[in-house]
Amino acid sequence: MRAAMHRDRQPQRQWSYASRLATHSTTTSVQRERWARANAAVALLLLLAALSLMAITLWTDVDLWLADRTFNAGAGIFPLRDAWITATFNHVILKRALTALALLILIAVSWDLCSPLPWSWLRRFQLRIVAFSALLVPTTISLLKQVSNSHCPWDLQRYGGSEPYIKLFELMPPGVSAGHCMPAGHASSALWMISLSVLFIPHRLLHASIVLMLLLVLGVGVGWLQQLRGAHFLTHTLWSAWIALFIVFLVTTCLDRWPRRQL
């Protein structure tokens, strides 16, 4: 009898982010509804973005059009291929700085797993999303590159190289090796940071959206500098951005619904 009364007095465990939101003292039903609507909207936008990107990749020549304008046909080179801003700052210095930031976050979250830090359950949930994203975004994009047939612009016959231009899903001509250039790997060193927008959820969704857009622009900008070098096409960078968005959304959803997970 006493044991039954004791169990009745114990608060029920809340296993997911959504269920914790449902009992959080500062969270209203309106905020919970906004959170659910935001998740549904993100899923729909990701689907529409993937379909749009597929159409651009398969049925337009925007990649060649843009690459033609960064290529000096008379000199037979991409003028910014070895420029300091593109080759040294963007490809070396910035990448190392962003990689160091990712490692610091991974170390902090790993430390918290072994010896819990004085974080709230919400901050712990948010930082785990960031840590998983910092690991999975570059890793996933790197693995996808290994099975990609696409060549980099500077390898193509059109731009002084030796390889033919092959669109997505087209069969490689006999004797032509895979290019392993799509999606854009370097952009992933910055694109994982879009996950930092979760630090503003659930109570400041507008701020989260603004931060997401700014960091997305940063990641695409890093990829754009590689495009100026002739290292990637536009769609290579855009697919990397989509993959990063999808991974962050997937990680958030999985952590939110992970059964019997105490944060």
N, C-alpha and C positions, 0 to 999 in steps of 0.2 A: 504494500500500500504506500509506504513512504517512498519507495523507489519510483512508483508510478507518479506520485505527486511531484517528486523532484524532476522527473522528465517533463512533466507538464509545465513546470516553472522555467525550464531551460529554453532560451530563445532558439528558434529554428535556424539552422545554418543556411546561408545564402551562397549559392555556388557560382552564380554568374554575375557579370557586370550589370546586366539588365535587372536581375532580381535584387541586387544591392541598391541599384538606383530606386527601385520600387519602395524601399524602406528607408532610404536616406532622408534625414530630417529636413534637409534644405532642398529636396527635389520635389517638384510638384507634378501632378498628372500631366500638365501641359508640357513640361520638360521631357517626361517619358515619352509622350506622344511625338514630340519633335525629334527625339532620338530615333524612334522607330521609323518615322517618315524619312529622316536623313539617311538611314541605312538602305531603305528601299530605293530612294532616289539615286544613291551612289551606285547601287547594283545596276539600275536601269541605264545610268550614264555610262558606266563601263561597257555595257553591251553595245550601246549606240556608238561609242567611241571605237570599239573594236571593228564594227561593221564599216564605219567610215574610213578607218585606216586601211582595212582590207581593200576597199574600193579605190582609195588613192594609190595604194601600192600596185594593184593589178591593172588598173585602167587609166592611169595618167602617167605622164613623163615628167612630173614635177622634179623628181630626183635629178634627171639629166639637165633639165632647164636651169636649176639652181647651180649645179656643179659646173655647167658651161660658163656661168658668170663669175665663178671664182678661179677659173682656169685661164692661164695666159697661153693661148694657142700659138702665138708667135714664138715665145720662148720655150714652149712645151713643158711648162711646169705650173704647179700651184704656188703662186708667189709667197703665200704665207705658210708654206709647209715647214720651214725652218726658222720662222720668226720667233723672237723671244717670248712674246705674249701667248703664242699658240703652242710652241714646242717645249718651252722651258717652264713658264709660269703655269699655264693651264694643264699641260700633260705631266709635269713633274711636281712642281711646288704645291699647287692647289690639291692635286690628287693625294700627295703625302699628308697634307694637313687634314683633309677630310677623312682619310683612312685612320689617322691618329685619333680623331674625334670619335669615329666609330669604335675603335678599340677601347677608348676610355669608357664609353657607355657600356660596352660588353663586359668590361672588367667590373664596373660598378654593379651591374645587374647580377653578374656571377657571384660577386662578394655577398650581395644581399641574399642570394639563394643559400649560401653556406652559413652566413652570420647576418641575420636580418638587421637592416638599417632602420632608423626611426622614420620610415616613410608611411604615409597613409595607404590604405588599400587602393585608393584611386591612383595615387602617384605611382605605386608599384605596378599596377595594371598598365598605366600609360608607358612607363619606362621599359617594361617587358615587350610591349609592342615595338618600341623604337629599337630595342636590342635585336629582336628577331628580324626586323626589317633591315637593319644594318648588316646582318649576316646573310639573309636570304636573297635580297635584291641583287647584290653583285654576284653571288654564287649562281643563282638561277640564270642570270643573263650570260654569265661566262659559259655555263653548260650548254645553253641554247646556241651560242656561237659555234660550239664544236660540231653541231649537226647542221649548220647553215651552209648552203651552197653559194650564197652571195659574196661577190668580191668587193673590195674597197675601190673607190674611184681611182686612186693612183695606180692600181693594178690593171686597169682596163685599157684596151687598145685605143679607145677614144681619147684617153688622157696620157698617152705615151707608154702605157704598159703593154702586156702581152695577152691579157685575158679578154674573152668576149663578155658583153653585158647580158646578164641573165636575170629575168624578173623572178619574183617569188613564185614558187611551185613549178617553174619551168624546168624541164629536164636538161641536165648538163650535156653539152656536146661530147662525143667520144674524145678521150685524151685530155679533157680539161678537168683539172682537180678542183675540189671545193675551195671556196674563198674564206669561209669561217669569219665573215665580217659583220653579220647581222644577228642580233641587234647590237647597238652601240655599247661596247663594254666600258669605255672611259666615262661616259655619262652616268653610268651606274654608281660611280664613286661619289656623286653628288645627289643622285635621285633618291637614294634611301632616306635622305633627310626630310622628304615630304612627310615621313612618319612623325616628325616633331609636331605636326599640327594636332596630333591627338592629345598633346599636353593641355589643350584648351577645351577638350570635351569633358563633360556634356553641357556645362553651364554657359559656355561662350562659343556657340557654334559659328557665329559670324566671324569671330576672331580666328577660329580654326580654319574657316574657309579662306580667309585672307592670307594667313600664313601658308596654307597649302598651295595657293596660287603663286605666291612669291617664291617659295622653294621649288615649285615645279618650273617656274621661269628660270631659276638659277640652274637647275639640272639640265634643262634644254639648252640654256646658254653655254654650259660646259660642252655639251655635244655639238653645238653650232660652231664653236671654235675648232673642234676637230674636223667639222665639215669644211672649214676654210682651208685646212691643210690638205684636203683631199683624202682624209682617212675614213670618212663615212658619208652616206647619203642622208637626206633629211628623214626619210622613213625609217632608217636605222635608229635614229635618235627618238623619233616619235613612238616606235614600238617599245623601246626601252622605257620610255615614260609610262606607257600603258601597263607594261609588266610591273613596274614599280607600284603604280596605283593599285593594281589588282592584288599584289602580294600584301600590301599594307591593309587593304580591305579584308583579305582572307585571314591574315594574322589576327586582326581585331575581332573578326567574327568567331574564329576558333577559340581564342582566349576567353571571349565572352561566354561561350557555351561549353567550355571544358568542364566535364562533370566532376564534382567533388574536388574542386580546386580552391584552396584557401589562399587568398592573396594577402 
